[in-house]
């Protein structure tokens, strides 16, 4: 991917790890939709590609692994008007927060607030929880305007 080097990827991941105060190394795999779909099916029983997955580490010196779809990152970046490199960083940050124990599906906004804080500190565009939160909120408003719950 243009503008993305292994060194830059590792440096950003290290900054995100330090900012979340987790111990251990984080491995990042940037791959394609096919691989993310396979991982998602194998570990989450969801037979669809996804943009990012995180896996807690099994060893003392490894905080975990993050897998990112370069295809989805590129498409999302294009749609949102920022670079694919920034999208990869957003996905790394999101994955690192999961490795730090945050869970946006169950934590009443704690992870969302932390993601916003760190995204701003790293000067990154809109993050995952923010963008999907907007989609969910607009869908909820449409349903409620039609009388559905």
C-alpha positions in Angstrom: 0.0 0.0 0.0 1.4 3.4 -1.0 2.9 5.4 1.9 2.7 2.5 4.3 6.0 0.9 5.4 6.5 -1.8 7.9 8.5 0.6 10.1 5.8 3.3 10.0 3.2 0.6 10.9 5.3 -0.7 13.8 6.0 2.8 15.1 2.3 3.7 15.1 1.3 0.4 16.8 3.9 1.1 19.5 2.5 4.6 20.1 -1.0 3.1 20.4 0.2 0.4 22.7 2.0 3.0 24.9 -1.1 5.2 25.0 -3.3 2.4 26.2 -0.8 1.2 28.8 -0.9 -2.4 27.7 2.2 -4.6 28.1 3.7 -6.6 25.4 4.2 -6.6 21.7 1.3 -6.2 19.2 1.7 -7.9 15.8 -0.2 -6.3 12.9 -1.1 -8.2 9.7 -2.4 -6.1 6.8 -3.9 -8.5 4.3 -7.0 -8.9 2.0 -10.7 -9.5 2.4 -10.4 -13.2 1.8 -8.0 -13.6 4.7 -10.2 -11.5 7.1 -13.3 -13.4 6.0 -11.5 -16.7 6.8 -10.4 -15.4 10.2 -13.8 -14.0 11.0 -15.5 -17.3 10.1 -13.0 -19.3 12.1 -12.9 -17.3 15.2 -16.2 -15.4 15.3 -18.4 -17.7 13.3 -19.3 -14.9 10.9 -18.8 -15.7 7.3 -18.1 -12.2 6.0 -15.0 -10.1 5.6 -14.5 -7.3 8.2 -12.1 -4.4 8.4 -10.2 -5.3 11.6 -10.0 -8.2 14.1 -8.0 -8.4 17.3 -6.8 -11.5 19.1 -5.4 -11.3 22.7 -1.9 -12.7 23.1 -1.3 -16.2 24.4 2.2 -15.4 25.7 3.5 -13.1 28.4 5.4 -10.8 26.1 2.7 -10.5 23.4 -0.3 -8.3 24.0 -2.0 -9.7 20.9 -2.4 -9.7 17.2 -4.4 -7.4 14.9 -5.5 -8.3 11.4 -6.6 -5.6 9.0 -8.1 -5.8 5.5 -6.2 -3.5 3.2 -9.1 -3.7 0.7 -11.6 -2.5 3.2 -9.3 0.2 4.6 -8.7 1.5 1.1 -12.4 1.6 0.2 -13.4 3.2 3.5 -10.6 5.8 3.2 -11.8 6.7 -0.3 -15.4 6.9 0.8 -14.5 9.1 3.9 -12.1 11.3 2.1 -8.8 10.5 3.9 -5.7 8.4 3.2 -5.6 4.6 3.3 -2.6 5.0 5.7 -4.7 7.0 8.1 -7.5 4.4 7.8 -4.9 1.6 8.7 -3.9 3.7 11.7 -7.5 4.1 12.8 -8.0 0.3 12.5 -4.8 -0.3 14.5 -5.9 2.0 17.2 -9.3 0.3 17.4 -7.7 -3.1 17.6 -5.3 -2.0 20.3 -8.1 -0.7 22.4 -9.8 -4.1 22.2 -6.5 -5.7 23.2 -6.4 -3.3 26.2 -9.8 -4.8 27.3 -12.2 -2.3 25.9 -15.5 -3.6 24.4 -17.7 -1.0 22.6 -20.6 -3.5 22.4 -20.8 -3.7 26.2 -19.1 -0.8 27.9 -21.7 2.0 27.6 -19.4 4.3 25.6 -16.2 4.0 27.5 -14.2 2.6 24.5 -15.8 5.2 22.2 -14.7 8.1 24.4 -11.1 6.6 24.7 -11.0 6.1 20.9 -12.0 9.7 20.3 -9.4 11.0 22.8 -6.6 9.0 21.3 -7.7 9.6 17.7 -7.5 13.3 18.4 -4.1 13.0 20.1 -2.8 11.1 17.0 -4.5 13.7 14.7 -6.5 11.0 12.9 -9.8 11.5 11.1 -13.2 10.0 12.4 -12.8 6.7 14.1 -14.7 3.4 13.7 -17.1 3.7 16.7 -17.9 7.3 15.7 -18.7 6.5 12.1 -20.7 3.4 12.9 -22.4 5.1 15.8 -23.8 7.7 13.4 -25.1 5.0 11.0 -26.8 3.2 13.9 -28.2 6.4 15.3 -29.6 7.5 11.9 -31.1 4.0 11.4 -32.7 4.2 14.9 -34.2 7.6 14.1 -35.6 6.3 10.8 -37.2 3.3 12.6 -38.7 5.4 15.4 -40.1 7.9 12.9 -42.0 5.0 11.3 -43.3 3.9 14.6 -41.0 0.8 15.0 -39.0 0.1 18.1 
